[in-house]
Amino acid sequence: MKRKNLINSIRLLLLSTCVIIILFVTTIVIYAYFPGIFENKKDNDSYTIYKLNYDTYKLSNNEKNNEIKYGFELFQNTPEYIGPNNKYNNKVYSGNNLSCTNCHLNAGTKAYSAPLIGVNNRFPQFRGRENKMGTLKERINGCMERSMNGVVLPVNGKEMNAMISYMKWISRYAPKDGIVKGSGFLPITIPNRSVNLEHGEKIYELHCVLCHEKDGSGQKIIDSDRYLYPPVWGDDAYNHGAGMTRVITAAKFIKANMPHGIEFNEPTLTDEECYDVAGYINQKIRPLKVNPEIDFPDIKKKPVSTPYPPFDDSFSIKQHQLGPFQPIMEYYKTKYGIVKTK
C-alpha cells in the first residue's frame, strides 16, 4: 500500500511538473509572437505601443506575410524598388532617392515622427488639401507627388497593396479609432515673430551639418542610392508642395526627432531654435511641385505656413513662409471662425 501511494505521489508530481513546463513554454511562445497580449489594453494612453513587435523578419513565408514584408521593404528602401535608378524600369514612381523611413522614422513606428501605427483605422478622413473625404491610398499618393517628388502609384498595384498591408500589420495593436498617443508631430509654442534666418543658419551649422552636410545634400549609404541621412534641400529633396516645407510642421518634426537619435521627451533644441532652423532649411532651393495652385480648392482651409499662393488674405508670401503667423491665424479666426494651428 505504501509503495502504491509513493508511486501515485511521484506520478502526480511528474504530471504537475509537465503541466508547469508546458504552461511556461506556451507563455514564452505567445509572448514572442504576440507581445501585445500581455500589455495594458490602454496602450493609447501611454507610449507602450511603440515598443511592441514590428519586426517583419520574424514573419513566416506565406502570401500574406510576404506582402507585408514587401511593404516594409518599400518603406525602408524605397529607391531600390520605385526610385529613379531602380532596376525595375517600368516602376519609376519616386522622383528622388528618399525612403519613406527618412520622415516616418523607424519605418513608421517612432512617436512624433508622423508614425503610421493605427493610420489605416483613421481613414477615410477629410483632407483640406483636396477638400474632400480621402482614402489612405490617396494620402499615400499625396506623399508620392510631394515628399517623393514623383508620380502616383497605381491604386490597386503591387506596391500600393504592399504598403497598405504593412500599415495594417503595424496597426494590429492600435485601438479601433486608430488614435494613439504620439501620432503626428510634437506640439511647439510658435514664436510670435518672424523666423530669424541668421540664427537658423547657426543652429543648422551647430546641430545639422554633421548628418545633412553644409550644402543640405545629406549622406548616402555606400554603394547605394539610399540615404543614411536625407537631403533637406536640393534636387533630391522633397518638393515645395510637401508638408515639411511648412515652417511650423518642420519645426514640430525637428523638435521631437533632431538631431538624429534623440527621443521626444528629451529634446535638444528649444522651440525657438526649431522654428528658426526650419525656416532656414525651407528657404533653400528645392524641386517645385507641378500645379501647386490646385491644392486646397477651398483656400480658406490652407495652412497659414503654406509657402506658395494663392491665399484668401492680403498677407505677403514672405510672411506665409517666415511668419509671424499669429496675425494670419487671427485673421482667419476673426473673419471665418477658422482656428488654424499650422
Steps between C-alpha positions, in 0.01 A plus 500: 500500500781740590679418176181565302449838674863592429461416131179705480672794669790482254260483206309802633825692546617416147163596355501831687855570383406428138200730522715780642761454226234498227340817639839670523600411145156600368529838672844559348379409152188719527703795621755455221237512226231712667679728748209741520275243660653561843504877471258735665204532264519878544809522278357812341540672839876431506789450262518123551364438153824624342697231682310200370596253229534656153778275372390369160799265486329278758205438269477163331492476123150489360311718253359739759822536698709542187281794400555655844874447466501664158311795647768536765771481233328776305494720810857425599669485159265695274741603220614143445150404386331812361773767490652673195785247465324182609549178306130476410482763227123473470457596865658844528249677722723693740675805361774504764701251703332556834353207691171518690692428820703821457194688628287227658788388721554136591280408202205681653530376859663797680285737705461856371657432162163462327482132610280270297378281786120511486494713185280260300234528772497879465394492134299605314553851637438854382802663338502875444759463228243322281196643685333159523493174689807311384623142517829377640611414146438860394702619797791275402488637148503852640836412655617352171430825318647728766748350744625255238470756219358229276179364352211303644514125553232286331230482767461123467858423408746273679683786672192678629347178633826408673521839670142469622565146629808618690309790657219268606751259651675762713154625604388167643546622859332836437151584631207488259502876443872488419578783740822443693702734713802629310333514159575795274770735626600641837319828576708814539438854613523700179717810554303820441754638256651440160758226449852618576691357203843590638422318823358208301825472304701489823276226639535305176880526507512399866254210499418393144812521282649180642225290337343717230820669375575870456317507166196310631569202272494233771709182505439193290567145608818373334437340158132586521253765386340489845568764762631438847419866568268660243549826312304792643525713188628465144396290202451175694294648784123525553333757274340827608154342514597262782369559850857524626547830311261660748714657770266406784475136390877469451567660839273246672678210329843641588404551866426130558755338272806716434793482534478137393465254786320714757171404664200732506497519881859630509521755215831666424367813330264761639180597319668824387799310359276251318298784353804686370682199357180377331463840336865501394476154338177578319632821344747291303447394139313174445284341227170668420179300501302506176172695520518602867214746443249213485578405860237609754199567272355690796800723566355612834610155625861544393750483791637845580860386450440359150788654300319550167191696390213555446375615841165634615665792674723801434805380691819472295647173374806578714286519814333169413849349468676662796234644730400647727207261467282620789355796305403266214342255744307781668374622162344161414358459847337844494375496140405135455499348849777262389760410763831418332802344668741455210 
